[in-house]
């Protein structure tokens, strides 16, 4: 503020440091901010008087002359209608007073005298004109509180006695830094050096009182060209440290302040022990264990070590659920091109009665036979009875139950060159046609039992099979009877001229029927193929997992267990294919097989081998 424009004599000076938000203002916004803040500061001199505003920023003159200038008019009017002013442009070279104030050099460095440097020299000076709250006044009463809060709420310019040194604060552990320094106070001065995990670790122990110890220590160990992490054991040391860094190194240090320091664990047995003992043998998960241990200890690749130990824990592998089971794509649909080429076989129970059910994959023709027991010879006799009416199939699909997986049935199939395909245990989708028939039979049997409560389950099953074979199937669009036997038409004698052929009436009729039925079979096959392909694509849309088994053993899901029993058991692999893993149970040594969907997800720590087993669809 000038007393006279003619003589350019200042009465008072005012300046203010921009905060972080104001530093982002544009040039014209900062110029306007300077006018607004200085007008507020000198309000006792300006209120009720006409005054002039001189600026070397020419756009300000136009902005102040605009009656719609919302920024300036609103801010000035908020100060009790201070609006009697004029704005003039003044060249920068003529605006010497304000320009000189702007270019005052701060943070002047003076060579430090280590012997004379004491605690008083680093206490920040407080402006007499600052308005302090009662709490701030109380804080000034003690030296410790002054060091904890060296600046007041108002912005102060740095003086020679209080140079500025800023440090970024990181939430990262100090242990992560290659060069790390810990400063604390004890009765004796000492500098210790260790090199855990190939990192430079200094611990500076200061005597309570003298400051030159810290100065000498930093001269000895600090290299301004390297990055350091620092940890203060006591808050009182930080302002002393800032002052020494400003005067010794001219604010060119690359130092990051860390608020977290953990204990280094260098020995492998210590690392394994603290993982296994947290909390003692309670087998918490990987993330929870890591989040807890990283707050108290440190070693490189700690999460990898935790991951490896927990994933190899047999107790966890047997007892814990698999929250993210494998989602393996389904392989292509199994289809047949003619009746009785492929049949599916299974056992069925209803009302304490046992049945063997058989379905022809092409025509969906189904039969069910009552059996007294599920012995291998009983099952084989019922199959022979079925074959006596419909001939031998090319392939039989059944599950791995002992009624099918036995030498009797296997030798029979070898004798008549039948391909016996045993599906994996507890994977009903492998034998889905017969499983779907069982669901339909249950519905029909319940309905028939309500209407015919006195009938035996065997008679109810005969009725259910007859109803099913006479119903139009949704897959083929025809009844199983019509696809299997076809419509028998009456042949007129004049339609076949036996004089022109050597064939009998039966042979001529059979040829005519073949010429009609074989193209019809091809149409049915294509219809089932198209429908099966669409369903397969829809089901496999979000199933992307492929299993690469690289270990000699896997953990297979157990079926029909009690809640208190382990839900997985270890199986040593003997052979593996794209849809089946075979092996022996570790405890019982009995053979076992499982679909890849039923094994526990393999952990990331399993190492890769030269020729790993791969489970994926064809």
C-alpha positions as CSV (number, residue, x, y, z in Angstrom):
1,X,0.0,0.0,0.0
2,X,1.4,3.3,-1.1
3,X,1.0,6.7,0.6
4,X,1.3,8.8,-2.6
5,X,1.3,7.7,-6.2
6,X,3.6,10.5,-7.1
7,X,6.4,9.5,-4.8
8,X,5.8,5.8,-4.7
9,X,6.3,5.6,-1.0
10,X,5.0,2.4,0.7
11,X,3.2,2.5,4.0
12,X,2.8,-1.3,4.5
13,X,3.5,-4.6,2.7
14,X,1.3,-7.6,2.5
15,X,2.0,-11.0,1.0
16,X,0.6,-14.5,1.3
17,X,1.7,-18.0,0.2
18,X,-0.7,-19.9,-2.0
19,X,-2.2,-23.1,-0.7
20,X,-2.3,-26.2,-2.8
21,X,-5.7,-25.4,-4.4
22,X,-4.7,-21.8,-5.2
23,X,-1.6,-23.0,-7.0
24,X,-3.8,-24.6,-9.6
25,X,-5.5,-21.2,-10.4
26,X,-4.9,-19.7,-13.8
27,X,-2.7,-16.5,-14.1
28,X,-5.7,-14.1,-14.2
29,X,-7.3,-15.9,-11.2
30,X,-4.1,-15.5,-9.2
31,X,-3.9,-11.8,-10.1
32,X,-7.6,-11.3,-9.0
33,X,-6.9,-13.3,-5.8
34,X,-4.0,-10.9,-4.9
35,X,-6.3,-7.9,-5.3
36,X,-9.1,-9.4,-3.3
37,X,-6.9,-10.6,-0.4
38,X,-4.9,-7.4,-0.2
39,X,-8.2,-5.4,-0.2
40,X,-9.4,-7.5,2.7
41,X,-6.1,-7.0,4.6
42,X,-6.0,-3.2,4.2
43,X,-9.8,-2.8,4.7
44,X,-9.4,-0.4,7.8
45,X,-7.4,2.0,5.5
46,X,-9.7,1.7,2.5
47,X,-13.2,1.6,3.9
48,X,-15.1,4.8,3.1
49,X,-12.4,6.2,0.8
50,X,-11.7,6.2,-2.9
51,X,-8.6,4.3,-3.8
52,X,-6.7,3.1,-6.9
53,X,-5.7,-0.4,-7.8
54,X,-2.5,-0.6,-9.9
55,X,-1.7,-3.8,-11.8
56,X,0.8,-4.8,-14.4
57,X,-1.7,-7.4,-15.7
58,X,-3.7,-5.6,-18.4
59,X,-6.7,-7.9,-18.7
60,X,-7.5,-7.0,-15.1
61,X,-8.4,-3.4,-16.1
62,X,-11.0,-4.7,-18.6
63,X,-12.3,-7.2,-16.1
64,X,-12.9,-4.6,-13.4
65,X,-14.6,-2.3,-15.9
66,X,-17.1,-5.0,-16.7
67,X,-20.3,-4.6,-14.5
68,X,-20.9,-8.4,-14.9
69,X,-17.6,-9.4,-13.4
70,X,-19.0,-11.8,-10.9
71,X,-15.7,-12.8,-9.3
72,X,-14.4,-9.4,-8.3
73,X,-17.7,-7.6,-7.6
74,X,-19.0,-10.4,-5.4
75,X,-15.8,-10.7,-3.3
76,X,-15.4,-6.9,-2.9
77,X,-19.0,-6.3,-2.0
78,X,-18.9,-9.0,0.6
79,X,-16.5,-6.7,2.5
80,X,-19.2,-4.2,3.4
81,X,-19.5,-2.6,-0.1
82,X,-15.9,-1.7,-0.7
83,X,-16.4,-0.6,-4.3
84,X,-15.2,3.0,-4.6
85,X,-12.1,2.3,-6.5
86,X,-10.5,2.6,-10.0
87,X,-8.2,0.2,-11.8
88,X,-5.2,1.3,-13.7
89,X,-2.7,-0.5,-15.8
90,X,1.0,0.0,-14.9
91,X,3.9,-1.5,-16.8
92,X,5.9,-4.1,-15.0
93,X,9.2,-2.1,-15.1
94,X,7.4,0.8,-13.4
95,X,5.7,-1.4,-10.7
96,X,9.0,-1.7,-8.9
97,X,7.7,-1.8,-5.3
98,X,5.4,-4.8,-5.7
99,X,7.9,-6.5,-8.0
100,X,10.7,-6.1,-5.4
101,X,8.5,-7.7,-2.7
102,X,7.7,-10.6,-5.0
103,X,11.4,-11.3,-5.7
104,X,12.6,-11.4,-2.1
105,X,14.8,-14.4,-1.7
106,X,13.8,-16.7,1.2
107,X,15.4,-19.7,2.7
108,X,18.9,-18.1,2.7
109,X,21.4,-20.7,3.7
110,X,24.1,-20.1,6.3
111,X,26.9,-22.4,7.2
112,X,25.9,-24.3,10.2
113,X,28.1,-24.5,13.3
114,X,27.6,-27.9,14.7
115,X,28.9,-27.0,18.2
116,X,26.6,-24.0,18.5
117,X,23.5,-25.7,17.1
118,X,21.1,-26.4,19.9
119,X,17.4,-27.0,20.4
120,X,16.6,-23.3,20.6
121,X,18.0,-22.5,17.2
122,X,15.4,-24.7,15.5
123,X,12.3,-23.5,17.3
124,X,10.1,-21.6,14.7
125,X,9.6,-18.0,15.4
126,X,6.0,-16.9,15.8
127,X,4.7,-13.6,14.4
128,X,3.5,-11.2,17.1
129,X,0.5,-10.3,14.9
130,X,-0.7,-13.9,14.7
131,X,-4.0,-14.6,16.4
132,X,-3.7,-17.8,18.3
133,X,-6.5,-19.8,19.8
134,X,-6.3,-20.8,23.5
135,X,-5.3,-24.3,22.5
136,X,-2.4,-23.0,20.4
137,X,-1.3,-20.8,23.2
138,X,-1.1,-23.7,25.5
139,X,1.0,-25.6,23.0
140,X,3.5,-22.8,22.9
141,X,4.1,-23.3,26.7
142,X,6.2,-26.4,26.3
143,X,9.2,-27.1,24.1
144,X,7.9,-30.6,23.1
145,X,4.5,-29.2,21.9
146,X,6.3,-26.5,19.9
147,X,8.3,-29.2,18.1
148,X,5.2,-31.2,17.3
149,X,3.4,-28.2,15.9
150,X,6.0,-25.8,14.5
151,X,3.6,-23.8,12.4
152,X,0.3,-22.2,13.2
153,X,-2.9,-22.3,11.1
154,X,-1.8,-19.2,9.2
155,X,0.8,-19.3,6.5
156,X,4.3,-18.1,7.4
157,X,7.2,-17.3,5.2
158,X,10.3,-19.2,5.9
159,X,13.1,-17.3,7.7
160,X,16.8,-17.9,8.0
161,X,16.3,-19.6,11.4
162,X,13.6,-21.9,10.1
163,X,14.5,-23.3,6.7
164,X,12.0,-25.6,5.0
165,X,12.6,-29.2,4.2
166,X,9.7,-31.3,2.9
167,X,9.5,-35.0,2.9
168,X,6.8,-37.2,1.2
169,X,5.0,-39.5,3.6
170,X,4.6,-43.1,2.5
171,X,2.2,-45.8,3.8
172,X,4.7,-48.4,2.6
173,X,6.9,-50.2,5.1
174,X,10.3,-48.8,5.8
175,X,11.6,-52.4,5.3
176,X,10.8,-52.1,1.6
177,X,13.5,-49.4,1.0
178,X,17.0,-50.4,-0.1
179,X,18.5,-47.6,2.1
180,X,16.6,-47.2,5.3
181,X,17.4,-45.3,8.5
182,X,15.9,-45.5,12.0
183,X,16.4,-42.6,14.4
184,X,15.7,-42.9,18.1
185,X,17.0,-41.5,21.4
186,X,18.8,-43.3,24.2
187,X,21.4,-42.5,26.8
188,X,24.4,-43.1,24.5
189,X,25.1,-42.1,21.0
190,X,25.6,-45.0,18.5
191,X,25.4,-45.8,14.8
192,X,24.7,-49.4,14.0
193,X,24.7,-51.0,10.5
194,X,23.2,-54.2,9.2
195,X,22.4,-55.5,5.8
196,X,19.2,-57.7,5.9
197,X,18.0,-59.1,2.6
198,X,20.9,-57.1,0.8
199,X,19.4,-53.8,2.1
200,X,21.3,-51.1,3.9
201,X,19.9,-50.6,7.4
202,X,21.2,-47.9,9.7
203,X,20.0,-47.3,13.3
204,X,21.1,-44.0,14.7
205,X,20.8,-43.8,18.5
206,X,21.0,-40.2,19.8
207,X,21.8,-38.9,23.2
208,X,19.0,-36.9,24.8
209,X,20.0,-33.3,24.4
210,X,22.9,-32.6,22.0
211,X,22.0,-32.2,18.4
212,X,25.4,-32.3,16.8
213,X,25.3,-36.2,17.1
214,X,22.6,-36.3,14.5
215,X,24.5,-33.9,12.3
216,X,27.7,-35.9,12.4
217,X,25.7,-39.1,11.8
218,X,24.1,-37.8,8.7
219,X,27.4,-36.5,7.3
220,X,28.7,-40.0,7.7
221,X,26.0,-42.1,6.2
222,X,23.8,-40.0,3.9
223,X,24.5,-39.8,0.1
224,X,22.3,-37.0,-1.5
225,X,22.1,-39.0,-4.8
226,X,20.4,-42.0,-3.3
227,X,16.8,-42.7,-2.2
228,X,16.3,-43.2,1.5
229,X,13.4,-44.3,3.8
230,X,13.4,-42.9,7.3
231,X,11.6,-43.7,10.5
232,X,11.4,-41.6,13.6
233,X,11.0,-43.5,16.8
234,X,10.1,-40.2,18.6
235,X,8.2,-37.3,17.1
236,X,10.5,-34.7,18.7
237,X,13.4,-35.7,16.4
238,X,11.6,-34.9,13.1
239,X,11.8,-31.1,13.3
240,X,15.5,-31.3,14.3
241,X,16.1,-33.6,11.3
242,X,14.3,-31.3,8.9
243,X,16.4,-28.3,9.9
244,X,19.7,-30.2,9.7
245,X,18.8,-31.5,6.2
246,X,18.0,-28.0,5.0
247,X,21.3,-26.6,6.2
248,X,23.6,-29.5,5.4
249,X,22.2,-30.7,2.1
250,X,20.3,-27.6,0.7
251,X,17.0,-29.6,0.4
252,X,18.3,-31.9,-2.3
253,X,17.9,-35.1,-0.4
254,X,15.6,-37.9,-1.6
255,X,14.1,-39.0,1.6
256,X,10.6,-40.5,2.3
257,X,9.2,-40.7,5.7
258,X,7.6,-44.0,6.7
259,X,5.3,-44.5,9.7
260,X,5.6,-48.3,9.8
261,X,8.6,-50.3,10.8
262,X,8.5,-54.1,11.1
263,X,10.9,-56.7,12.4
264,X,13.0,-58.5,9.7
265,X,12.9,-62.3,9.6
266,X,15.9,-63.6,7.7
267,X,15.9,-67.3,8.7
268,X,13.7,-69.7,6.8
269,X,12.7,-71.6,9.9
270,X,11.5,-68.4,11.6
271,X,9.4,-67.5,8.6
272,X,7.8,-70.9,8.4
273,X,7.2,-70.9,12.1
274,X,5.4,-67.6,12.3
275,X,3.2,-68.6,9.4
276,X,2.2,-71.9,10.9
277,X,1.7,-70.4,14.4
278,X,-0.7,-67.6,13.3
279,X,-2.9,-68.1,15.1
280,X,-1.6,-71.4,16.4
281,X,-2.7,-74.1,13.9
282,X,-6.0,-72.4,13.1
283,X,-5.3,-72.6,9.3
284,X,-6.6,-69.1,8.3
285,X,-6.6,-68.1,4.7
286,X,-3.8,-66.6,2.6
287,X,-5.1,-63.1,2.5
288,X,-6.0,-62.9,6.2
289,X,-2.7,-64.3,7.3
290,X,-0.7,-62.0,5.0
291,X,-2.6,-58.9,6.1
292,X,-1.9,-59.7,9.7
293,X,1.8,-60.7,9.4
294,X,2.8,-57.8,7.2
295,X,2.1,-55.5,10.1
296,X,4.6,-57.1,12.5
297,X,7.3,-58.8,10.4
298,X,8.9,-58.5,7.0
299,X,10.9,-60.5,4.5
300,X,11.0,-60.3,0.7
301,X,8.3,-62.3,-1.2
302,X,6.4,-62.8,2.0
303,X,3.1,-63.3,0.3
304,X,4.6,-66.0,-2.0
305,X,5.9,-67.9,1.0
306,X,2.6,-67.7,2.8
307,X,0.8,-68.8,-0.3
308,X,3.1,-71.8,-0.7
309,X,2.8,-73.0,2.9
310,X,-1.0,-72.7,3.1
311,X,-1.6,-74.3,-0.3
312,X,0.6,-77.3,0.7
313,X,-1.2,-77.8,4.0
314,X,-2.9,-81.2,3.9
315,X,-5.3,-80.3,6.7
316,X,-6.6,-77.3,4.7
317,X,-6.8,-79.3,1.5
318,X,-8.9,-82.0,3.0
319,X,-11.1,-79.9,5.3
320,X,-11.9,-76.6,3.5
321,X,-14.5,-76.1,0.8
322,X,-13.6,-75.2,-2.7
323,X,-15.2,-71.8,-3.1
324,X,-14.3,-71.6,-6.8
325,X,-14.6,-75.1,-8.4
326,X,-13.5,-75.7,-11.9
327,X,-15.8,-74.7,-14.7
328,X,-14.7,-77.0,-17.4
329,X,-16.4,-76.9,-20.8
330,X,-18.5,-79.8,-21.8
331,X,-17.2,-82.0,-24.7
332,X,-19.2,-82.7,-27.9
333,X,-22.6,-84.5,-27.7
334,X,-22.6,-88.3,-28.1
335,X,-25.0,-89.2,-30.9
336,X,-26.1,-92.3,-32.8
337,X,-27.1,-92.6,-36.5
338,X,-29.5,-95.5,-36.2
339,X,-31.5,-97.4,-33.6
340,X,-29.6,-99.6,-31.1
341,X,-26.2,-98.3,-32.1
342,X,-25.6,-96.8,-28.6
343,X,-27.6,-97.6,-25.5
344,X,-27.4,-96.1,-22.0
345,X,-27.9,-98.4,-19.0
346,X,-28.4,-97.6,-15.3
347,X,-30.2,-98.8,-12.2
348,X,-33.3,-97.2,-10.8
349,X,-35.1,-97.5,-7.4
350,X,-38.8,-96.8,-6.7
351,X,-40.7,-97.7,-3.5
352,X,-38.0,-100.2,-2.4
353,X,-38.0,-101.9,-5.8
354,X,-35.0,-102.2,-8.1
355,X,-35.0,-101.8,-11.8
356,X,-32.5,-101.8,-14.6
357,X,-33.3,-99.1,-17.2
358,X,-32.1,-99.0,-20.8
359,X,-32.6,-96.2,-23.4
360,X,-31.7,-96.3,-27.1
361,X,-29.8,-93.0,-27.8
362,X,-31.2,-92.6,-31.3
363,X,-34.9,-93.3,-31.0
364,X,-35.2,-92.7,-27.2
365,X,-36.9,-96.0,-26.9
366,X,-36.8,-97.2,-23.3
367,X,-37.2,-100.4,-21.3
368,X,-37.2,-101.1,-17.6
369,X,-36.8,-104.6,-16.0
370,X,-37.5,-105.5,-12.4
371,X,-34.5,-107.2,-10.6
372,X,-34.3,-108.9,-7.3
373,X,-30.7,-107.8,-6.7
374,X,-27.9,-105.9,-8.4
375,X,-25.5,-108.8,-8.8
376,X,-23.4,-108.8,-12.0
377,X,-25.0,-112.0,-13.3
378,X,-28.5,-110.6,-12.7
379,X,-27.7,-107.4,-14.7
380,X,-26.1,-109.4,-17.5
381,X,-29.2,-111.7,-17.8
382,X,-31.5,-108.7,-18.2
383,X,-29.2,-107.2,-20.8
384,X,-29.2,-110.5,-22.7
385,X,-33.0,-110.5,-22.6
386,X,-33.0,-107.0,-24.1
387,X,-30.5,-108.0,-26.8
388,X,-32.7,-111.0,-27.7
389,X,-35.4,-108.6,-28.8
390,X,-33.3,-105.7,-30.3
391,X,-29.8,-107.2,-31.2
392,X,-26.4,-106.3,-29.8
393,X,-25.5,-102.6,-29.7
394,X,-22.2,-101.1,-30.8
395,X,-21.7,-99.3,-27.5
396,X,-23.0,-99.4,-24.0
397,X,-22.7,-96.4,-21.7
398,X,-23.0,-96.9,-17.9
399,X,-21.6,-95.6,-14.7
400,X,-18.8,-97.0,-12.7
401,X,-20.9,-98.9,-10.1
402,X,-19.8,-102.4,-9.1
403,X,-22.9,-103.8,-10.9
404,X,-21.4,-102.7,-14.2
405,X,-17.6,-102.5,-13.5
406,X,-17.0,-106.2,-13.1
407,X,-15.3,-109.0,-15.0
408,X,-18.6,-110.7,-16.0
409,X,-19.9,-107.8,-18.0
410,X,-16.5,-106.8,-19.4
411,X,-15.8,-110.3,-20.7
412,X,-19.3,-110.5,-22.2
413,X,-18.7,-107.2,-24.1
414,X,-15.3,-108.4,-25.3
415,X,-16.9,-111.6,-26.6
416,X,-19.5,-109.8,-28.7
417,X,-17.3,-106.8,-29.6
418,X,-19.3,-104.3,-27.7
419,X,-17.6,-101.1,-26.5
420,X,-18.3,-100.8,-22.8
421,X,-17.9,-97.1,-21.7
422,X,-17.8,-96.5,-17.9
423,X,-18.4,-92.9,-16.9
424,X,-16.6,-91.2,-14.1
425,X,-18.0,-91.4,-10.6
426,X,-20.4,-88.7,-9.4
427,X,-20.6,-87.0,-12.8
428,X,-24.2,-87.5,-13.9
429,X,-23.8,-85.4,-17.0
430,X,-21.7,-88.2,-18.6
431,X,-24.8,-90.4,-18.5
432,X,-27.4,-87.7,-19.0
433,X,-29.9,-89.5,-21.3
434,X,-30.7,-92.2,-18.7
435,X,-30.6,-89.7,-15.8
436,X,-33.2,-87.6,-17.6
437,X,-35.4,-90.7,-18.1
438,X,-35.3,-91.4,-14.4
439,X,-36.6,-87.9,-13.7
440,X,-39.5,-88.5,-16.1
441,X,-40.2,-91.9,-14.7
442,X,-40.5,-90.5,-11.2
443,X,-43.1,-88.0,-12.3
444,X,-45.2,-90.6,-14.1
445,X,-44.9,-93.2,-11.3
446,X,-46.0,-90.7,-8.6
447,X,-49.0,-89.8,-10.8
448,X,-49.9,-93.4,-11.5
449,X,-49.6,-94.4,-7.8
450,X,-52.1,-91.7,-6.8
451,X,-54.6,-93.0,-9.3
452,X,-53.8,-96.7,-8.8
453,X,-52.8,-97.0,-5.2
454,X,-53.3,-100.8,-5.2
455,X,-51.0,-101.6,-8.1
456,X,-47.5,-103.0,-7.5
457,X,-44.5,-100.9,-8.4
458,X,-43.6,-103.5,-11.2
459,X,-47.0,-102.9,-12.9
460,X,-46.8,-99.1,-12.4
461,X,-43.3,-99.2,-14.1
462,X,-44.7,-101.2,-17.1
463,X,-47.5,-98.5,-17.5
464,X,-44.9,-95.7,-17.2
465,X,-42.7,-97.2,-19.9
466,X,-45.6,-97.7,-22.3
467,X,-46.8,-94.1,-21.8
468,X,-43.3,-92.8,-22.4
469,X,-42.7,-94.8,-25.6
470,X,-46.0,-93.6,-27.0
471,X,-45.3,-89.9,-26.3
472,X,-43.7,-87.5,-28.7
473,X,-40.1,-86.8,-27.7
474,X,-39.1,-83.1,-27.7
475,X,-35.6,-83.9,-29.2
476,X,-36.7,-86.0,-32.2
477,X,-40.3,-84.7,-32.7
478,X,-41.6,-88.3,-32.9
479,X,-42.6,-91.1,-30.6
480,X,-39.9,-93.7,-29.8
481,X,-42.2,-96.4,-31.2
482,X,-42.6,-94.7,-34.6
483,X,-38.9,-94.1,-34.9
484,X,-38.1,-97.7,-34.0
485,X,-40.7,-99.6,-36.0
486,X,-42.2,-97.1,-38.4
487,X,-45.7,-97.0,-39.9
488,X,-46.7,-100.4,-41.4
489,X,-48.6,-99.7,-44.6
490,X,-50.8,-102.2,-46.5
491,X,-49.1,-103.2,-49.7
492,X,-51.4,-103.8,-52.7
493,X,-50.6,-106.7,-54.9
494,X,-50.7,-104.7,-58.1
495,X,-48.0,-102.3,-56.8
496,X,-45.4,-105.0,-57.0
497,X,-44.8,-106.9,-60.3
498,X,-43.2,-110.1,-59.2
499,X,-42.8,-111.1,-62.9
500,X,-40.2,-108.4,-63.4
501,X,-38.1,-109.2,-60.3
502,X,-36.6,-112.3,-58.7
503,X,-37.4,-110.9,-55.2
504,X,-40.1,-112.1,-53.0
505,X,-42.9,-109.8,-51.7
506,X,-41.1,-109.5,-48.4
507,X,-37.8,-108.6,-50.1
508,X,-39.5,-106.0,-52.3
509,X,-41.3,-104.5,-49.4
510,X,-38.1,-104.4,-47.3
511,X,-36.2,-102.6,-50.1
512,X,-38.9,-100.0,-50.4
513,X,-39.0,-99.5,-46.6
514,X,-35.2,-99.0,-46.5
515,X,-35.3,-96.4,-49.3
516,X,-37.7,-94.4,-47.2
517,X,-36.4,-95.0,-43.7
518,X,-32.7,-94.4,-44.2
519,X,-33.0,-90.8,-45.4
520,X,-35.4,-90.3,-42.5
521,X,-32.8,-91.6,-40.0
522,X,-30.3,-89.1,-41.5
523,X,-32.7,-86.2,-40.9
524,X,-33.3,-87.3,-37.3
525,X,-29.5,-87.5,-36.8
526,X,-28.9,-84.0,-38.2
527,X,-31.8,-82.6,-36.1
528,X,-30.3,-84.0,-32.9
529,X,-26.8,-82.8,-33.9
530,X,-27.9,-79.2,-34.5
531,X,-29.9,-79.2,-31.3
532,X,-27.1,-80.7,-29.2
533,X,-24.5,-78.2,-30.7
534,X,-26.6,-75.2,-29.8
535,X,-27.1,-76.5,-26.2
536,X,-23.4,-77.2,-25.9
537,X,-22.4,-73.7,-27.1
538,X,-24.8,-72.1,-24.7
539,X,-23.6,-74.2,-21.7
540,X,-20.0,-73.6,-22.6
541,X,-20.3,-69.9,-23.0
542,X,-18.9,-69.0,-19.6
543,X,-16.9,-72.3,-19.0
544,X,-13.3,-71.5,-19.7
545,X,-11.2,-73.5,-17.3
546,X,-8.6,-75.9,-18.5
547,X,-6.8,-78.1,-15.9
548,X,-3.1,-78.7,-16.1
549,X,-2.3,-81.3,-13.5
550,X,1.4,-81.2,-12.7
551,X,1.4,-83.0,-9.3
552,X,1.4,-86.8,-8.6
553,X,-1.6,-86.5,-6.4
554,X,-4.9,-84.5,-6.3
555,X,-7.7,-84.0,-3.8
556,X,-11.0,-85.4,-4.9
557,X,-14.4,-84.4,-3.5
558,X,-16.0,-87.0,-1.4
559,X,-19.7,-87.8,-1.8
560,X,-22.3,-88.5,0.9
561,X,-20.3,-87.4,3.8
562,X,-21.3,-86.1,7.3
563,X,-20.8,-82.5,8.1
564,X,-17.9,-83.3,10.5
565,X,-16.0,-85.4,8.0
566,X,-13.3,-84.0,5.6
567,X,-14.9,-83.1,2.3
568,X,-11.8,-84.1,0.1
569,X,-9.5,-87.1,0.1
570,X,-6.1,-87.5,-1.5
571,X,-5.8,-89.6,-4.6
572,X,-2.4,-90.6,-6.1
573,X,-2.7,-90.4,-9.9
574,X,-2.0,-93.5,-12.0
575,X,-3.6,-92.3,-15.3
576,X,-5.4,-89.3,-16.6
577,X,-7.5,-88.4,-19.7
578,X,-9.4,-85.4,-20.8
579,X,-12.5,-86.4,-18.8
580,X,-11.2,-88.8,-16.1
581,X,-8.5,-89.0,-13.5
582,X,-7.8,-92.4,-12.2
583,X,-5.6,-93.4,-9.2
584,X,-5.5,-94.9,-5.7
585,X,-6.8,-93.4,-2.5
586,X,-3.8,-92.7,-0.2
587,X,-5.3,-94.0,3.0
588,X,-7.3,-97.1,1.8
589,X,-5.3,-97.9,-1.3
590,X,-8.5,-98.6,-3.2
591,X,-8.8,-97.5,-6.8
592,X,-10.6,-94.3,-7.4
593,X,-11.6,-92.2,-10.4
594,X,-13.1,-88.7,-10.7
595,X,-14.0,-86.2,-13.2
596,X,-11.8,-83.1,-13.3
597,X,-14.8,-81.0,-12.1
598,X,-14.7,-82.8,-8.8
599,X,-11.1,-82.2,-7.9
600,X,-9.9,-79.4,-5.7
601,X,-8.6,-76.4,-7.6
602,X,-4.8,-76.7,-8.1
603,X,-2.9,-74.0,-6.4
604,X,-0.5,-71.5,-8.1
605,X,2.5,-72.9,-6.2
606,X,2.4,-76.2,-8.0
607,X,5.5,-76.4,-10.2
608,X,5.4,-77.0,-13.9
609,X,6.8,-80.3,-15.2
610,X,8.0,-81.3,-18.6
611,X,5.0,-83.3,-19.6
612,X,2.1,-82.3,-17.4
613,X,-1.3,-83.9,-17.5
614,X,-3.8,-81.7,-19.3
615,X,-7.6,-82.0,-18.9
616,X,-9.6,-80.1,-21.5
617,X,-12.4,-80.8,-24.0
618,X,-11.6,-82.4,-27.3
